[in-house]
Amino acid sequence: MYSKSKTFSKGAIDVLPLMIPVVPFGIIFGAIGIELGFGPYLTYATSIIIFSGASQIVMLQLLSAGASSLVAITSSSVISTRHLLYGAVVSQHLNQLSIYWKIVLSYLLTDQAFAVSNEYFKKNANNIFKHYHLVGSGFTLWFIWQLTTVIGIVLGSIVPDELGLTFTIPLTFLALLVNFLRNINHLVVITLSGISSLIFFDAPFKSYIIISSIIALVGAAILIKLKK
């Protein structure tokens, strides 16, 4: 028999294995925020407001490099556009909910929460409380992310600058790219994006990240069209 508490608990338990890489990522982010010169309150505020590790790191890195607020916000938003796809997928399971519930769930809809909750929705379509699974998985990630950010902020204030924690930023994103290097199409797009970033690195307002992203997207579209 379905219930709100059981469905919530199921979501929290299902997402726990995916928290293993989140813990060090959150700690690194908090420490990096301090090392880049942002205060503890501002660094922590991004975890509350943005709640997206990659977007938070890119925003702080661009701001610290002298980019305008418009470029930093735009770049952060571009990285988070994948959530539009997440929302479109789960909406078919949650279309009966009120707009207030949808707003709350959209805030909690992260990569890990989507991965486990979308599978649960498919297998438990008759559960009228199935949205509580997303609440459970999303809130669990939210809590761990906030906690690890605070830990990172505390560590960032005592870790020597000589350790160069900012170097973990490219390492983090390189780790995300490893799986894509196995596909020739992905490799072409990644290479195109990297070369474009180098060419337009001196573009005004540090807008090279947006320019290279657009060029890479155009390249991907051309590849898809050629394959068809």
LOROFI-860162 format. One line per 8 residues: number of its first residue (from 0); their letters; for each residue x negated, z negated, y of N, C-alpha, C, O, CB. Coordinates in steps of 0.05 Angstrom, whole numbers, padded with zeros to 5 digits, m for minus. Glycine has a CB too. Example, Ala and Ser with C-alpha at 12.3 -4.5 7.8 and 13.67 -1.06 7.14 Angstrom:
! LOROFI-860162
0> as> m00264,m00156,m00114,m00246,m00156,m00090,m00264,m00156,m00066,m00285,m00169,m00066,m00226,m00181,m00089; m00257,m00142,m00045,m00273,m00143,m00021,m00258,m00157,00001,m00268,m00161,00023,m00282,m00114,m00012
! end
This chain:
! LOROFI-860162
0> mysksktf> m00017,00000,m00024,00000,00000,00000,m00018,00000,00025,m00037,m00015,00027,00019,m00024,00000; m00011,00017,00044,m00026,00019,00068,m00019,m00003,00088,00004,m00012,00089,m00022,00047,00081; m00039,m00011,00103,m00034,m00030,00125,m00055,m00025,00147,m00075,m00012,00142,m00035,m00060,00115; m00050,m00035,00171,m00068,m00031,00193,m00095,m00044,00187,m00116,m00031,00192,m00056,m00042,00218; m00095,m00069,00178,m00120,m00083,00173,m00137,m00071,00151,m00161,m00069,00153,m00114,m00112,00167; m00124,m00063,00129,m00138,m00051,00107,m00150,m00024,00115,m00173,m00017,00108,m00120,m00047,00083; m00135,m00008,00130,m00145,00018,00139,m00168,00015,00158,m00188,00030,00157,m00122,00035,00152; m00166,m00005,00176,m00187,m00011,00195,m00213,m00019,00180,m00234,m00009,00186,m00179,m00033,00215
8> skgaidvl> m00209,m00037,00161,m00232,m00046,00145,m00245,m00024,00129,m00269,m00022,00127,m00224,m00069,00127; m00228,m00006,00119,m00238,00017,00104,m00256,00035,00121,m00277,00044,00112,m00215,00033,00092; m00247,00039,00146,m00263,00055,00165,m00290,00042,00171,m00310,00056,00172,m00248,00060,00190; m00289,00016,00175,m00314,00002,00182,m00334,00003,00158,m00358,00006,00162,m00308,m00027,00189; m00323,00000,00134,m00341,00000,00110,m00352,00028,00105,m00375,00031,00098,m00325,m00010,00085; m00335,00048,00108,m00343,00076,00103,m00366,00085,00121,m00384,00100,00112,m00320,00095,00106; m00366,00075,00146,m00386,00085,00165,m00412,00069,00164,m00433,00078,00175,m00375,00084,00193; m00413,00046,00150,m00436,00029,00150,m00462,00043,00140,m00483,00040,00152,m00431,00005,00132
16> plmipvvp> m00461,00059,00118,m00485,00073,00109,m00497,00091,00131,m00522,00095,00131,m00480,00089,00085; m00481,00102,00148,m00490,00119,00169,m00503,00104,00193,m00512,00117,00211,m00468,00137,00179; m00502,00078,00192,m00513,00062,00213,m00543,00058,00211,m00556,00048,00229,m00499,00035,00215; m00554,00065,00188,m00583,00061,00183,m00600,00075,00204,m00618,00062,00215,m00591,00071,00155; m00595,00101,00210,m00612,00113,00231,m00603,00106,00260,m00618,00110,00279,m00611,00143,00228; m00578,00095,00262,m00568,00089,00289,m00583,00065,00301,m00588,00063,00325,m00538,00083,00288; m00589,00045,00283,m00602,00020,00293,m00629,00026,00307,m00632,00017,00330,m00607,00002,00269; m00648,00040,00295,m00673,00046,00309,m00669,00064,00334,m00683,00061,00354,m00693,00058,00291
24> fgiifgai> m00649,00082,00332,m00644,00101,00354,m00635,00085,00378,m00643,00090,00401,m00623,00122,00346; m00617,00065,00374,m00607,00049,00396,m00628,00032,00408,m00630,00029,00433,m00584,00031,00386; m00646,00021,00392,m00668,00004,00402,m00687,00021,00418,m00696,00013,00439,m00683,m00009,00378; m00693,00045,00408,m00711,00063,00422,m00699,00071,00449,m00713,00072,00469,m00717,00088,00406; m00673,00077,00449,m00661,00085,00475,m00663,00063,00495,m00670,00068,00518,m00632,00092,00470; m00656,00038,00488,m00657,00016,00506,m00685,00012,00517,m00689,00007,00541,m00648,m00010,00493; m00705,00014,00500,m00733,00010,00508,m00742,00033,00527,m00756,00028,00546,m00752,00009,00484; m00734,00057,00520,m00741,00081,00537,m00729,00079,00564,m00742,00085,00584,m00732,00106,00523
32> gielgfgp> m00704,00070,00566,m00691,00067,00592,m00706,00049,00611,m00709,00055,00634,m00663,00056,00588; m00717,00027,00600,m00733,00009,00616,m00760,00022,00623,m00769,00019,00646,m00738,m00018,00601; m00773,00035,00604,m00799,00047,00609,m00797,00070,00630,m00816,00075,00645,m00811,00058,00584; m00774,00084,00631,m00771,00106,00650,m00765,00095,00678,m00764,00111,00697,m00748,00124,00641; m00762,00069,00681,m00758,00057,00707,m00730,00050,00714,m00725,00042,00737,m00768,00076,00727; m00711,00052,00696,m00684,00045,00701,m00680,00015,00694,m00691,00005,00675,m00664,00063,00685; m00664,00002,00710,m00660,m00027,00706,m00643,m00031,00681,m00631,m00013,00670,m00646,m00039,00730; m00642,m00056,00671,m00627,m00063,00647,m00597,m00057,00650,m00584,m00049,00631,m00632,m00092,00639
40> yltyatsi> m00586,m00063,00673,m00557,m00059,00677,m00550,m00030,00676,m00530,m00022,00664,m00548,m00071,00703; m00566,m00013,00689,m00560,00016,00690,m00564,00028,00662,m00548,00044,00653,m00578,00030,00710; m00585,00020,00648,m00590,00030,00621,m00567,00022,00603,m00558,00039,00587,m00616,00019,00610; m00558,m00002,00604,m00536,m00011,00587,m00510,00002,00595,m00493,00007,00578,m00533,m00042,00588; m00506,00007,00621,m00481,00020,00630,m00477,00047,00618,m00454,00055,00612,m00481,00022,00661; m00499,00062,00613,m00496,00088,00601,m00485,00086,00572,m00471,00104,00563,m00523,00103,00601; m00492,00064,00558,m00482,00061,00531,m00452,00054,00531,m00439,00060,00511,m00498,00038,00517; m00443,00042,00552,m00414,00036,00555,m00399,00061,00564,m00378,00068,00552,m00410,00013,00574
48> iifsgasq> m00409,00075,00584,m00394,00097,00596,m00397,00123,00580,m00377,00136,00574,m00404,00101,00625; m00422,00130,00574,m00426,00156,00560,m00423,00153,00530,m00409,00169,00517,m00455,00166,00566; m00435,00132,00518,m00433,00126,00490,m00440,00150,00473,m00425,00158,00455,m00405,00116,00483; m00463,00162,00478,m00473,00184,00462,m00504,00185,00466,m00514,00192,00487,m00460,00212,00472; m00518,00177,00444,m00546,00173,00446,m00562,00196,00458,m00578,00193,00476,m00557,00166,00420; m00558,00220,00447,m00573,00243,00456,m00567,00249,00485,m00585,00255,00501,m00566,00268,00439; m00542,00248,00493,m00534,00253,00521,m00546,00232,00540,m00554,00239,00562,m00504,00254,00523; m00546,00207,00531,m00557,00186,00548,m00587,00190,00553,m00596,00188,00575,m00553,00159,00535
56> ivmlqlls> m00602,00197,00532,m00631,00201,00534,m00637,00224,00553,m00654,00223,00570,m00643,00206,00507; m00622,00247,00549,m00627,00270,00566,m00621,00264,00595,m00636,00272,00613,m00609,00294,00556; m00599,00249,00600,m00592,00243,00628,m00614,00226,00641,m00622,00232,00663,m00565,00228,00629; m00623,00205,00627,m00643,00187,00639,m00670,00202,00642,m00684,00198,00662,m00647,00162,00622; m00677,00219,00623,m00702,00234,00624,m00702,00253,00648,m00721,00255,00662,m00707,00249,00598; m00680,00267,00652,m00678,00287,00674,m00678,00273,00701,m00691,00282,00719,m00652,00304,00671; m00664,00250,00703,m00663,00236,00728,m00691,00225,00735,m00699,00225,00758,m00643,00213,00727; m00705,00215,00714,m00732,00204,00719,m00752,00226,00727,m00772,00221,00739,m00742,00189,00695
64> agasslva> m00746,00251,00718,m00763,00274,00724,m00757,00286,00751,m00770,00305,00759,m00761,00295,00703; m00737,00276,00765,m00730,00285,00792,m00708,00305,00793,m00703,00317,00814,m00754,00298,00803; m00694,00309,00771,m00671,00328,00771,m00648,00317,00787,m00645,00292,00790,m00662,00334,00742; m00631,00334,00797,m00608,00325,00813,m00587,00313,00794,m00588,00318,00770,m00596,00349,00829; m00569,00298,00806,m00548,00285,00790,m00530,00306,00777,m00521,00303,00755,m00531,00267,00808; m00526,00329,00791,m00509,00350,00780,m00521,00362,00755,m00507,00366,00735,m00505,00372,00801; m00548,00367,00756,m00561,00378,00733,m00561,00359,00710,m00557,00366,00687,m00590,00386,00740; m00566,00333,00715,m00567,00312,00695,m00540,00309,00681,m00538,00308,00657,m00576,00286,00706
72> itsssvis> m00519,00308,00697,m00492,00305,00686,m00483,00330,00671,m00472,00328,00649,m00471,00300,00709; m00490,00354,00682,m00483,00379,00668,m00497,00381,00641,m00485,00389,00621,m00489,00403,00686; m00523,00375,00641,m00538,00377,00616,m00528,00358,00595,m00526,00364,00572,m00568,00372,00622; m00522,00333,00604,m00511,00313,00586,m00484,00322,00575,m00478,00318,00551,m00507,00286,00601; m00468,00335,00591,m00442,00345,00582,m00444,00368,00562,m00429,00369,00543,m00425,00354,00606; m00464,00385,00567,m00468,00408,00549,m00475,00398,00521,m00465,00408,00501,m00491,00426,00559; m00492,00377,00520,m00500,00366,00494,m00475,00354,00479,m00474,00354,00454,m00521,00345,00497; m00456,00344,00494,m00433,00331,00482,m00410,00350,00477,m00388,00341,00468,m00423,00309,00500
80> trhllyga> m00413,00376,00481,m00391,00394,00477,m00382,00396,00448,m00360,00405,00443,m00399,00422,00487; m00399,00387,00430,m00391,00388,00402,m00367,00370,00397,m00352,00374,00377,m00415,00379,00384; m00363,00350,00414,m00340,00332,00411,m00314,00347,00416,m00293,00338,00406,m00342,00309,00430; m00314,00369,00430,m00290,00385,00433,m00281,00396,00406,m00257,00396,00400,m00295,00409,00452; m00300,00404,00389,m00294,00413,00362,m00283,00390,00345,m00264,00393,00330,m00318,00426,00349; m00296,00367,00347,m00287,00343,00332,m00257,00337,00339,m00241,00333,00321,m00305,00319,00338; m00252,00337,00365,m00225,00331,00374,m00204,00351,00364,m00182,00344,00356,m00223,00330,00404; m00212,00377,00364,m00194,00398,00355,m00188,00394,00325,m00165,00400,00316,m00206,00425,00360
88> vvsqhlnq> m00208,00386,00309,m00204,00383,00280,m00186,00359,00274,m00167,00362,00258,m00231,00379,00267; m00191,00336,00286,m00175,00312,00279,m00148,00312,00292,m00130,00297,00283,m00190,00287,00287; m00144,00329,00312,m00118,00329,00326,m00095,00337,00307,m00072,00329,00311,m00119,00348,00350; m00102,00354,00287,m00081,00362,00268,m00071,00339,00251,m00049,00340,00240,m00092,00384,00250; m00087,00318,00249,m00079,00294,00234,m00066,00273,00252,m00053,00255,00242,m00103,00282,00219; m00071,00274,00278,m00063,00253,00296,m00044,00263,00318,m00041,00249,00338,m00087,00240,00308; m00031,00286,00314,m00015,00297,00335,00010,00281,00341,00024,00285,00361,m00007,00325,00328; 00017,00262,00323,00041,00246,00327,00036,00222,00345,00055,00209,00353,00052,00237,00300
96> lsiywkiv> 00011,00217,00351,00004,00193,00367,00010,00198,00397,00012,00220,00406,m00025,00186,00363; 00012,00176,00412,00017,00177,00440,m00009,00185,00455,m00030,00184,00443,00028,00151,00451; m00006,00193,00480,m00030,00201,00495,m00049,00178,00499,m00073,00183,00500,m00021,00212,00523; m00039,00154,00500,m00056,00130,00503,m00074,00126,00479,m00097,00120,00481,m00039,00105,00509; m00062,00129,00455,m00078,00127,00431,m00099,00149,00429,m00121,00144,00421,m00059,00128,00406; m00091,00173,00437,m00110,00195,00436,m00134,00191,00455,m00156,00199,00448,m00096,00222,00443; m00129,00179,00478,m00151,00173,00497,m00170,00153,00485,m00195,00156,00487,m00139,00163,00523; m00159,00132,00472,m00176,00112,00460,m00192,00123,00437,m00216,00118,00435,m00159,00088,00450
104> lsylltdq> m00179,00139,00420,m00193,00151,00397,m00214,00171,00405,m00235,00174,00392,m00173,00164,00378; m00209,00186,00427,m00229,00205,00436,m00254,00192,00446,m00276,00203,00443,m00217,00222,00459; m00252,00168,00456,m00276,00152,00464,m00292,00144,00440,m00316,00142,00442,m00267,00128,00481; m00278,00138,00418,m00292,00128,00394,m00300,00150,00375,m00313,00145,00355,m00273,00108,00379; m00293,00175,00381,m00298,00197,00363,m00327,00207,00366,m00333,00225,00382,m00279,00220,00369; m00344,00195,00351,m00373,00202,00351,m00379,00218,00325,m00362,00223,00308,m00391,00177,00352; m00404,00227,00323,m00412,00242,00299,m00406,00228,00273,m00393,00239,00255,m00442,00249,00301; m00415,00203,00271,m00412,00188,00246,m00383,00182,00240,m00374,00184,00218,m00429,00163,00247
112> afavsney> m00368,00174,00261,m00340,00167,00258,m00324,00191,00249,m00306,00189,00232,m00328,00155,00284; m00330,00214,00261,m00316,00239,00253,m00322,00246,00224,m00304,00254,00209,m00325,00262,00271; m00347,00243,00215,m00355,00250,00188,m00338,00235,00167,m00329,00247,00148,m00385,00245,00184; m00335,00209,00171,m00321,00193,00151,m00291,00194,00154,m00276,00195,00134,m00331,00165,00151; m00282,00193,00179,m00253,00191,00184,m00239,00217,00178,m00216,00217,00168,m00247,00183,00212; m00251,00240,00184,m00239,00265,00178,m00234,00269,00148,m00214,00280,00140,m00256,00288,00189; m00253,00260,00132,m00250,00261,00103,m00227,00243,00094,m00212,00249,00076,m00276,00253,00089; m00225,00219,00107,m00204,00200,00100,m00177,00212,00107,m00158,00209,00092,m00208,00173,00114
120> fkknanni> m00175,00225,00130,m00150,00237,00138,m00140,00258,00118,m00116,00260,00113,m00153,00250,00166; m00159,00274,00108,m00151,00295,00089,m00140,00283,00063,m00121,00294,00051,m00176,00312,00082; m00151,00260,00054,m00143,00248,00029,m00120,00229,00031,m00108,00221,00011,m00167,00235,00016; m00114,00220,00055,m00093,00200,00059,m00073,00209,00081,m00068,00194,00100,m00105,00173,00067; m00063,00233,00078,m00045,00244,00099,m00019,00228,00101,m00007,00229,00122,m00039,00273,00092; m00011,00214,00080,00014,00199,00081,00012,00172,00094,00032,00158,00098,00025,00197,00053; m00012,00163,00100,m00016,00137,00112,m00009,00138,00142,m00023,00151,00158,m00046,00128,00109; 00012,00125,00149,00021,00126,00177,00002,00111,00196,00004,00113,00220,00050,00115,00180
128> fkhyhlvg> m00015,00095,00184,m00035,00079,00200,m00063,00092,00197,m00083,00078,00203,m00035,00050,00191; m00065,00117,00189,m00091,00129,00183,m00109,00129,00208,m00134,00130,00205,m00087,00157,00173; m00098,00129,00232,m00115,00129,00256,m00131,00104,00259,m00151,00103,00273,m00097,00133,00281; m00122,00082,00245,m00137,00057,00246,m00164,00060,00231,m00182,00044,00236,m00121,00034,00234; m00166,00080,00214,m00192,00085,00201,m00212,00094,00221,m00235,00086,00221,m00189,00106,00178; m00204,00112,00240,m00221,00121,00261,m00228,00098,00280,m00250,00097,00291,m00209,00144,00276; m00208,00081,00285,m00214,00057,00302,m00235,00040,00288,m00253,00030,00302,m00187,00041,00306; m00233,00036,00262,m00252,00019,00248,m00280,00031,00248,m00300,00017,00253,m00243,00015,00220
136> sgftlwfi> m00282,00057,00241,m00308,00070,00240,m00320,00073,00268,m00344,00068,00272,m00306,00097,00227; m00303,00080,00287,m00313,00084,00315,m00322,00058,00328,m00342,00057,00341,m00292,00097,00332; m00306,00037,00324,m00313,00011,00336,m00338,m00001,00323,m00354,m00013,00337,m00289,m00009,00333; m00341,00003,00297,m00365,m00007,00284,m00390,00006,00296,m00410,m00008,00302,m00364,m00002,00254; m00389,00032,00299,m00412,00046,00312,m00416,00037,00340,m00438,00032,00349,m00408,00076,00311; m00394,00034,00355,m00395,00025,00383,m00409,m00002,00385,m00426,m00006,00402,m00367,00024,00396; m00401,m00021,00368,m00412,m00048,00369,m00442,m00048,00363,m00457,m00060,00377,m00397,m00066,00350; m00449,m00033,00342,m00478,m00032,00334,m00494,m00018,00356,m00517,m00027,00361,m00481,m00018,00307
144> wqlttvig> m00483,00003,00368,m00498,00017,00389,m00502,m00001,00413,m00524,m00001,00425,m00483,00042,00397; m00482,m00016,00421,m00485,m00034,00444,m00506,m00056,00438,m00522,m00063,00455,m00458,m00047,00451; m00504,m00067,00414,m00523,m00088,00406,m00551,m00079,00405,m00569,m00092,00416,m00515,m00100,00378; m00556,m00056,00393,m00583,m00045,00391,m00594,m00036,00418,m00618,m00038,00423,m00584,m00022,00371; m00576,m00027,00436,m00585,m00020,00463,m00596,m00045,00477,m00616,m00044,00490,m00562,m00008,00479; m00581,m00067,00475,m00590,m00092,00487,m00617,m00101,00475,m00635,m00110,00490,m00569,m00115,00483; m00620,m00099,00449,m00645,m00106,00436,m00668,m00089,00447,m00690,m00099,00453,m00643,m00104,00405; m00662,m00063,00450,m00683,m00045,00460,m00690,m00051,00489,m00713,m00049,00497,m00673,m00016,00458
152> ivlgsivp> m00670,m00059,00505,m00675,m00066,00533,m00694,m00091,00535,m00712,m00092,00551,m00649,m00072,00548; m00688,m00110,00518,m00705,m00134,00517,m00733,m00127,00508,m00753,m00137,00520,m00693,m00156,00498; m00735,m00111,00487,m00762,m00103,00477,m00777,m00086,00498,m00801,m00088,00500,m00760,m00088,00450; m00762,m00069,00512,m00774,m00051,00531,m00787,m00065,00554,m00806,m00055,00567,m00754,m00032,00542; m00777,m00089,00560,m00788,m00104,00582,m00814,m00119,00574,m00828,m00130,00592,m00768,m00124,00593; m00820,m00120,00548,m00843,m00135,00540,m00864,m00117,00525,m00887,m00125,00521,m00835,m00158,00522; m00855,m00093,00517,m00873,m00075,00503,m00892,m00062,00524,m00883,m00052,00544,m00858,m00053,00488; m00919,m00062,00519,m00938,m00050,00538,m00933,m00020,00543,m00925,m00006,00524,m00966,m00054,00528
160> delgltft> m00937,m00011,00567,m00933,00017,00574,m00952,00035,00558,m00946,00059,00553,m00937,00022,00604; m00975,00024,00550,m00995,00040,00536,m00984,00051,00509,m00995,00071,00499,m01019,00024,00531; m00963,00039,00498,m00953,00049,00473,m00938,00075,00476,m00935,00090,00456,m00934,00028,00461; m00930,00082,00500,m00918,00108,00506,m00892,00113,00490,m00890,00132,00476,m00937,00130,00499; m00872,00095,00494,m00847,00098,00480,m00832,00124,00487,m00816,00134,00472,m00830,00075,00485; m00838,00135,00511,m00824,00159,00520,m00831,00182,00501,m00816,00202,00500,m00832,00166,00549; m00853,00181,00487,m00861,00202,00468,m00841,00204,00445,m00840,00225,00432,m00889,00198,00458; m00826,00183,00441,m00806,00183,00419,m00782,00201,00425,m00767,00208,00407,m00796,00155,00412
168> ipltflal> m00779,00209,00450,m00756,00226,00458,m00759,00253,00444,m00740,00261,00429,m00755,00230,00488; m00781,00268,00448,m00783,00294,00433,m00784,00290,00403,m00774,00308,00389,m00807,00309,00443; m00795,00268,00394,m00797,00264,00365,m00768,00260,00354,m00762,00270,00332,m00814,00239,00359; m00751,00247,00368,m00724,00242,00359,m00709,00269,00356,m00695,00273,00336,m00709,00224,00379; m00712,00286,00376,m00698,00312,00375,m00710,00331,00356,m00696,00348,00344,m00697,00324,00403; m00736,00329,00352,m00749,00345,00331,m00739,00338,00303,m00735,00356,00286,m00780,00342,00332; m00733,00312,00299,m00722,00304,00274,m00695,00316,00269,m00687,00322,00247,m00721,00273,00273; m00679,00319,00291,m00653,00331,00288,m00654,00360,00282,m00635,00372,00271,m00637,00327,00314
176> lvnflrni> m00677,00373,00289,m00679,00402,00285,m00690,00410,00257,m00688,00433,00250,m00697,00413,00306; m00701,00391,00243,m00715,00397,00218,m00697,00413,00199,m00706,00433,00188,m00724,00372,00204; m00672,00404,00195,m00655,00418,00176,m00648,00446,00184,m00643,00463,00167,m00629,00402,00172; m00649,00452,00210,m00642,00479,00220,m00665,00498,00217,m00661,00523,00219,m00633,00477,00249; m00689,00488,00212,m00712,00506,00209,m00712,00522,00183,m00728,00540,00180,m00738,00490,00211; m00694,00515,00165,m00693,00529,00139,m00677,00555,00141,m00679,00572,00123,m00680,00511,00119; m00663,00560,00163,m00647,00584,00166,m00660,00602,00186,m00666,00593,00208,m00618,00577,00174; m00664,00627,00180,m00678,00645,00198,m00663,00649,00224,m00676,00651,00245,m00682,00672,00184
184> nhlvvitl> m00636,00650,00223,m00621,00653,00248,m00624,00629,00266,m00628,00632,00290,m00591,00657,00241; m00623,00605,00254,m00628,00581,00270,m00656,00581,00282,m00660,00573,00305,m00623,00556,00252; m00675,00589,00266,m00703,00589,00275,m00706,00608,00299,m00721,00602,00317,m00721,00598,00252; m00693,00631,00298,m00694,00650,00320,m00683,00638,00346,m00695,00640,00367,m00680,00676,00313; m00660,00625,00343,m00647,00613,00367,m00664,00590,00378,m00666,00587,00402,m00619,00602,00359; m00675,00573,00360,m00692,00551,00369,m00716,00561,00383,m00724,00550,00404,m00700,00533,00345; m00729,00581,00372,m00753,00593,00384,m00746,00605,00412,m00761,00602,00431,m00765,00615,00366; m00723,00619,00413,m00715,00631,00438,m00710,00610,00460,m00717,00613,00483,m00689,00648,00434
192> sgisslif> m00697,00588,00452,m00692,00566,00470,m00718,00553,00480,m00721,00547,00503,m00674,00545,00457; m00737,00549,00461,m00763,00537,00469,m00779,00554,00488,m00790,00544,00507,m00779,00531,00444; m00780,00580,00482,m00795,00598,00500,m00782,00600,00527,m00796,00600,00547,m00796,00627,00487; m00755,00600,00528,m00741,00601,00553,m00746,00576,00570,m00749,00577,00594,m00711,00605,00549; m00748,00553,00556,m00753,00528,00570,m00780,00529,00583,m00784,00519,00606,m00752,00504,00551; m00800,00540,00570,m00827,00542,00581,m00828,00562,00605,m00841,00557,00625,m00847,00551,00560; m00814,00584,00602,m00814,00604,00623,m00800,00594,00649,m00810,00598,00671,m00799,00630,00614; m00778,00580,00645,m00762,00571,00668,m00767,00541,00674,m00750,00528,00687,m00733,00576,00663
200> fdapfksy> m00789,00530,00665,m00794,00501,00669,m00795,00494,00698,m00788,00471,00705,m00820,00493,00655; m00805,00512,00715,m00807,00506,00743,m00783,00514,00759,m00784,00516,00784,m00832,00520,00755; m00761,00519,00746,m00736,00527,00760,m00726,00504,00778,m00732,00481,00771,m00714,00535,00740; m00713,00510,00800,m00704,00490,00818,m00685,00469,00805,m00670,00476,00787,m00689,00502,00842; m00687,00445,00814,m00670,00423,00805,m00672,00417,00775,m00654,00406,00763,m00641,00429,00812; m00695,00424,00764,m00700,00419,00735,m00678,00431,00718,m00669,00419,00698,m00702,00389,00730; m00668,00454,00726,m00646,00467,00712,m00654,00483,00688,m00638,00497,00677,m00630,00484,00731; m00680,00481,00680,m00689,00497,00658,m00674,00491,00632,m00671,00509,00615,m00719,00492,00653
208> iiissiia> m00665,00467,00629,m00651,00459,00604,m00625,00474,00602,m00616,00482,00580,m00646,00429,00603; m00611,00478,00625,m00586,00493,00625,m00591,00522,00620,m00577,00536,00605,m00570,00488,00651; m00611,00533,00634,m00617,00561,00632,m00625,00569,00604,m00616,00588,00592,m00640,00569,00651; m00643,00552,00592,m00652,00558,00564,m00629,00555,00544,m00628,00570,00525,m00675,00539,00557; m00610,00537,00549,m00587,00533,00532,m00569,00558,00533,m00560,00568,00512,m00571,00508,00539; m00565,00568,00557,m00548,00592,00560,m00561,00616,00546,m00547,00631,00532,m00543,00598,00590; m00587,00620,00550,m00601,00642,00538,m00600,00640,00507,m00595,00660,00493,m00630,00643,00547; m00603,00615,00497,m00602,00611,00468,m00574,00617,00457,m00571,00629,00436,m00610,00583,00461
216> lvgaaili> m00553,00609,00472,m00525,00615,00464,m00520,00645,00463,m00506,00655,00445,m00505,00600,00482; m00530,00659,00484,m00526,00688,00484,m00540,00701,00461,m00530,00719,00448,m00537,00699,00511; m00565,00691,00455,m00579,00701,00432,m00565,00696,00406,m00564,00714,00388,m00607,00689,00431; m00553,00672,00403,m00537,00666,00379,m00513,00684,00376,m00507,00694,00354,m00528,00637,00380; m00500,00690,00399,m00476,00707,00398,m00484,00736,00390,m00470,00749,00375,m00463,00708,00426; m00507,00745,00400,m00516,00772,00392,m00523,00773,00363,m00517,00793,00349,m00541,00780,00409; m00536,00752,00352,m00542,00751,00323,m00517,00752,00306,m00516,00766,00286,m00558,00726,00317; m00497,00737,00314,m00472,00736,00299,m00459,00764,00299,m00448,00773,00279,m00452,00715,00311
224> klkk> m00459,00777,00323,m00447,00803,00325,m00462,00824,00308,m00449,00840,00295,m00446,00813,00354; m00488,00822,00308,m00504,00841,00292,m00499,00837,00262,m00498,00856,00247,m00534,00837,00298; m00496,00812,00254,m00491,00806,00225,m00464,00817,00217,m00460,00826,00194,m00492,00776,00220; m00444,00816,00235,m00417,00826,00228,m00418,00857,00226,m00397,00869,00221,m00397,00817,00249
! end
